[in-house]
Amino acid sequence: MTQLDLLEKEYVDYKEPQEMAGFEASRLDFLGNVVFNFTTCDTKMSELFATKAVEVCEAISNKTTFDYIENEDNYQWFLLMCNMPFFANMIVWGNSIRGAWWGDYNDDRREYIEAIIKFAKT
C-alpha cells in the first residue's frame, strides 16, 4: 500500500462519521485536522491552513522556497507553517529558515510529503 493509498483510507475513515453527523469533510479539511494537526473548529479556516501548508510543502520539496516567499503574503504563511509542529519536526535549515529543506530522514517521509501534495490536488 502506498502513502497515497494510506491517506485515502484515512480520509474515508475520517469523512464517514463527519458526514453522518451532518458536517462537511473535504480533503483539505481532513489534511488540516488530521495530517497537519491544526485546531480551528472552523472548516473554512482548516481548509485555508491546509492549502497554505500544502503550498509550503511544495516549495520545500521543489527547492523553490525563495521564489515562494517573494510574495509577502506567502512569506508570512511560510514562516508560520515552518514553525508548526508538523513542519518543525521535519525540516532543517542552515543559516536561514527561508532556505529550509526536508531533513535527512528516510525516504518514507519524503514519499509521505509527495503523497500529501497529490492527495490535496485530487
N, C-alpha and C positions, 0 to 999 in steps of 0.2 A: 504494500500500500504506500503510495507517495504522500509527501507532505500535503499536497493539494487535496488528495483524497481524504486525508485526516481532517483537514479544515472543513471540507464539505460535510463530512459526517458530524463533526462537532456543531456545525451550523444547523443541520437538521435537528439535532438533539436540543439545541437552544431555541430554535424557531417554533417547534410544535407546541410546547407549553405556553410560550408567549402568545401565540395566535389563539390558542384555546382560551386564554384569559382575556382576549379582546385587544391585545397590543400588536402593533406592527413590529415586525422583526426583519429589518433589511440586513443585507450583507454588511453594510458599513456599521450599522448599529451593533451587530454581532462582533465585528472586529474591534470597535471601540470598547465595548463592555467586557468581552471575553479575552481577546488576544492582547490588546494594549492595556486593558485593565483600568480604563478611565471610569470615574464615578461621576455621572452627571444627573441622573434621574430625569433626563431630557433627551428624547430620541434625536431631535434635530441637532442638538449640541454634540451628542455622541457621534453622529454621522459626520459633523464638521471636523471634530477632533480626529476621527479615523481617517478622513480624507487627507488631512494635513500630515498625519503620521505616515500614511502610505506615500505621499509625495516626498517626505524626508527619507523614507526607506529607499525610494528610487534614486534620489540624489546621492545618497551614500553608496548604494550599490553600483551606480553608474559613474561614480567618482566625479560628479558634477556639482558638488556642494557649493563651490564658489560661484558658479553660474546661477544656481538656485537662489542664493542669498543676495544676489544683486538687487533684487526687488525687496524693498524694506519690509513689506508685509511677510514675505517668505522668510526673511532674515529673523524676524521675531518668532515666527512659528518654528523655525529650525532650532533656535536656541531653547525655546520652551520644550520642544519634543526631545531634544538631546538630554534634557535634564529629567525627563520622566523615567521611572524605573525600567520600563521595557528597553529603552534605548541606552540608558546609563550603564546597564549591566552588559551591554553587547558591543558598545563602541569604544574605540580608543582614539586618541589624537596626540599629536606631537606638541608643537608649540601653541597650537590654537584649536579650539573645538570646531572652528569653521572648516577645518580640513579633516573632519572625523572620518573614520573608516571602520568597517566591521572588524572586531578583534580576531586574533589568530585562533579561532575556535575550530572545531571540526566542521566538515562540510555540511553536516545536518543543519546547523544554524543558518548557514547561507542559503541552503535549499529552502528552509522554512521562510526566510525573508522573501525569496523569489515566489514562493507559493502564496504568501500574503498578498503580494503585488498582483499576481494573476487572479487570485480569488476576488480581490476588490474590483477588478476590471471585468469580471464575468457578469 
